[in-house]
């Protein structure tokens, strides 16, 4: 593979069939996540160079993952375990980790409150 990753190195969740098609899909998904992460680092560096990093509310989240049974769009763990990270200068404490069930629907009123 062009990414240097190998199908045999993919961890297939136990609720999915372990075959090359699934492994390839999971590998493609991982490569897309890595590309997003790389682009996020670039955006953060640009904000830092502009002197705006600490004045910018950054919210990083995703939808409900890869579209497989028991994953995207249902109440199983793989369907509700969605990453979310926030950064906003000294307004958000970096050491806080939460495992609470939250809803992204709460982002809209939160962003409106932040905007005044």
C-alpha positions as CSV (number, residue, x, y, z in Angstrom):
1,X,0.0,0.0,0.0
2,X,1.1,3.5,-0.7
3,X,0.7,4.5,3.0
4,X,3.2,1.8,4.0
5,X,0.5,0.1,6.0
6,X,-0.3,-3.6,5.7
7,X,-3.6,-5.4,5.8
8,X,-2.3,-8.0,8.2
9,X,-1.6,-5.2,10.7
10,X,-5.2,-4.0,10.9
11,X,-7.1,-4.8,14.2
12,X,-10.6,-5.9,13.1
13,X,-13.3,-5.3,15.7
14,X,-14.8,-8.6,16.8
15,X,-18.3,-7.6,15.5
16,X,-17.0,-7.4,11.9
17,X,-15.9,-10.2,9.6
18,X,-12.1,-10.6,9.4
19,X,-11.5,-10.5,5.6
20,X,-9.4,-8.5,3.2
21,X,-12.3,-6.3,2.1
22,X,-13.0,-5.2,5.7
23,X,-9.3,-4.9,6.5
24,X,-8.8,-2.7,3.5
25,X,-11.8,-0.5,4.4
26,X,-10.5,-0.1,8.0
27,X,-7.0,0.7,6.6
28,X,-8.5,3.4,4.3
29,X,-10.4,4.9,7.2
30,X,-7.2,5.0,9.3
31,X,-5.3,6.7,6.5
32,X,-8.0,9.4,6.2
33,X,-7.9,10.0,10.0
34,X,-4.1,10.4,9.8
35,X,-4.5,12.9,7.0
36,X,-7.1,14.9,9.0
37,X,-4.7,14.9,12.0
38,X,-1.9,16.2,9.8
39,X,-4.0,19.0,8.4
40,X,-5.2,19.9,11.8
41,X,-1.6,20.3,13.0
42,X,-1.0,22.6,10.0
43,X,-4.1,24.7,10.8
44,X,-3.0,25.0,14.5
45,X,0.5,26.2,13.4
46,X,-1.1,28.8,11.1
47,X,-3.2,30.1,14.0
48,X,-0.1,30.2,16.3
49,X,1.9,32.1,13.7
50,X,-0.9,34.6,13.4
51,X,-1.0,35.0,17.2
52,X,-4.6,33.8,17.2
53,X,-4.3,30.3,18.7
54,X,-5.3,31.2,22.2
55,X,-8.2,33.4,20.9
56,X,-9.6,30.6,18.8
57,X,-12.1,28.0,20.0
58,X,-11.1,24.7,18.3
59,X,-13.6,21.9,18.4
60,X,-12.5,18.6,16.8
61,X,-15.1,15.8,16.6
62,X,-16.4,13.4,14.1
63,X,-19.6,11.7,13.0
64,X,-20.2,8.2,14.2
65,X,-17.3,6.4,12.5
66,X,-17.1,4.0,9.7
67,X,-20.4,2.9,8.2
68,X,-20.6,-0.8,9.3
69,X,-23.2,-2.7,11.2
70,X,-23.0,-2.0,15.0
71,X,-21.0,1.1,14.2
72,X,-22.3,4.3,12.5
73,X,-25.8,5.3,13.4
74,X,-26.8,3.0,16.3
75,X,-26.5,2.8,20.0
76,X,-23.8,0.1,20.2
77,X,-20.4,1.2,21.6
78,X,-18.9,1.7,18.2
79,X,-21.8,3.9,17.2
80,X,-21.8,6.3,20.1
81,X,-18.1,6.4,21.0
82,X,-17.2,9.6,19.1
83,X,-14.0,11.6,19.7
84,X,-14.2,15.2,20.7
85,X,-11.4,17.5,21.7
86,X,-11.7,21.2,22.5
87,X,-9.0,23.9,22.9
88,X,-9.5,27.5,23.7
89,X,-6.4,29.1,25.2
90,X,-6.6,29.2,29.0
91,X,-10.5,29.0,29.0
92,X,-10.5,25.2,28.7
93,X,-8.3,23.1,31.1
94,X,-6.2,20.7,29.1
95,X,-6.0,18.0,31.8
96,X,-9.7,17.3,31.9
97,X,-10.9,14.0,30.3
98,X,-14.5,13.1,30.3
99,X,-16.2,9.8,29.5
100,X,-19.7,11.2,29.8
101,X,-22.3,10.6,27.1
102,X,-22.8,13.9,25.4
103,X,-24.8,15.0,22.3
104,X,-23.4,17.1,19.5
105,X,-26.8,18.8,19.3
106,X,-25.5,20.8,22.3
107,X,-22.8,22.4,20.2
108,X,-25.1,24.9,18.5
109,X,-26.4,26.6,21.7
110,X,-22.9,26.5,23.2
111,X,-21.4,28.2,20.1
112,X,-24.1,30.8,20.1
113,X,-23.5,31.5,23.8
114,X,-19.7,31.8,23.1
115,X,-20.4,34.3,20.3
116,X,-22.7,36.3,22.6
